[in-house]
Amino acid sequence: MTPPLTHHSLNYVELTVTDLTAAKAFYAGAFGWRFVDYGPDYAGIASPTDDGEEVGGLLLAPQPRANGGPLVLLYSDDLDATADAIVSAGGTILQPAYAFPGGRRLHFADPSGNELGVWASQ
């Protein structure tokens, strides 16, 4: 069952990547993401609920959007294991885990240079 759309809520995140194959391999390896291919220049990010919906997409372009695109924050049950998976999949930790009022957070870059964050409540 697809959740109802909510006015002004986040619905989709699109990342511009310079190598679609490498980006898909990175996100699949680091986070277990699955994709729906729409040709050589675009892949939808499948919803983790297996409801047939998508939560975002990867757009192939010569360079990432200005300033590396949006800062997207992901949640992790185990931030240290997530950091290891990011590095193993070819990403770069830009800011190691640090404490903040909600828990701990780190920032990383994917192989195309997009900066994202991951946080955990512990």
N, C-alpha and C positions, 0 to 999 in steps of 0.2 A: 504494500500500500504506500503510495506516494504521500509524503506529508504535505499539508496545505502550504501554498505560497504565502509569505508574510510580507506586508508592505515594509520597505526599507531594510529588509534583512539580507544578509549575505546569501547569495544563491549560486554563484559560479565564480571561479577564479581561473583566469587564463594567464599562463606564463609563456613568454616569448623565448624560444630556445634556438641555439645556433646549429644544433645537431639533434634531430628528432630521435634517431635511433639511440644515441647515447643518453638522452634525457629519459626516454622510456626505460632503458636498462637501469639507470640510476634510481629513479623513483620506484621501480619494481623491486630492485635489490634492497634499497634502504627502508622502504615503507610497505612493500607488498601491494602497491597500487596496480590496478589492471586498466587496460585501455581499449577504446573503440576507435579503430583507424578509419579516417575519412579521406583517404588518399595520401599522397606523399608529403603533404605540408601541414597536416593537422591530426591530432589524436585526442579524443575525449577521455577524460578521467572518469572511470566507472565509479558509481556510488559504492561504498563499502557494504551497504545493506543488501546488495544483489537485487534491487528492485527495478533494474533496467534503466534507472536514471543516471545522470552524470552530475558531478559536482564541479567540474572545471575542464580545462583543456590545455593542450600544448600546441602552440603555433610556431611553425618554422619560419625564421627570418634571419637576415644577415647579422643582426646584433640584437641583444635584449632591448626592451623598452628603456626609455630614459631613466636613469637612476636604478637600473636593474629591475624594473617592474615593481609590483606591489610587495609589501612585506606581508607575507602570509605566515600565520602562527599555527603550528600543529601541536597536538597534545600527545604526550607519551606517558605510559605507565612506568617506564624505566629509562630515564634520561641518559644514563651512562651507556646502556646497551644501544640506544638510538644513536648516540654519538659514534660509537664503534661501527654501526651499520652504515652511517653516512660516509665515514672515511673508507670503509671496505668497498663501498659502491662507487667510489671515485669523487666524492665531495670533499670540501675543505671546511674545517671548523674556523670561522672568522672570529668568534668570541666564545671562549670556553664557558661552560656552565657557571652561572653566577646566581646568587640569591636575589630575589625580589619579593615584594609583599605577598604574591600569590604562590610562591614556591621557588623553583629554579628554572632558569631559561638559558638557552644557547642560541647562537646565530651561526648559520653555515651558508656556503655557496654551492650551488649545483655545478655540474661541468660547464654550463653555459654562462656562469657568473651571476645568476639570479640569487639574491640574498633572501633567506627565509629564516624563521625562528622556530624553535621547539621548546615547549615548557612542560613541566611536571609539577604536581602539587607538593611533591616531597623532594 
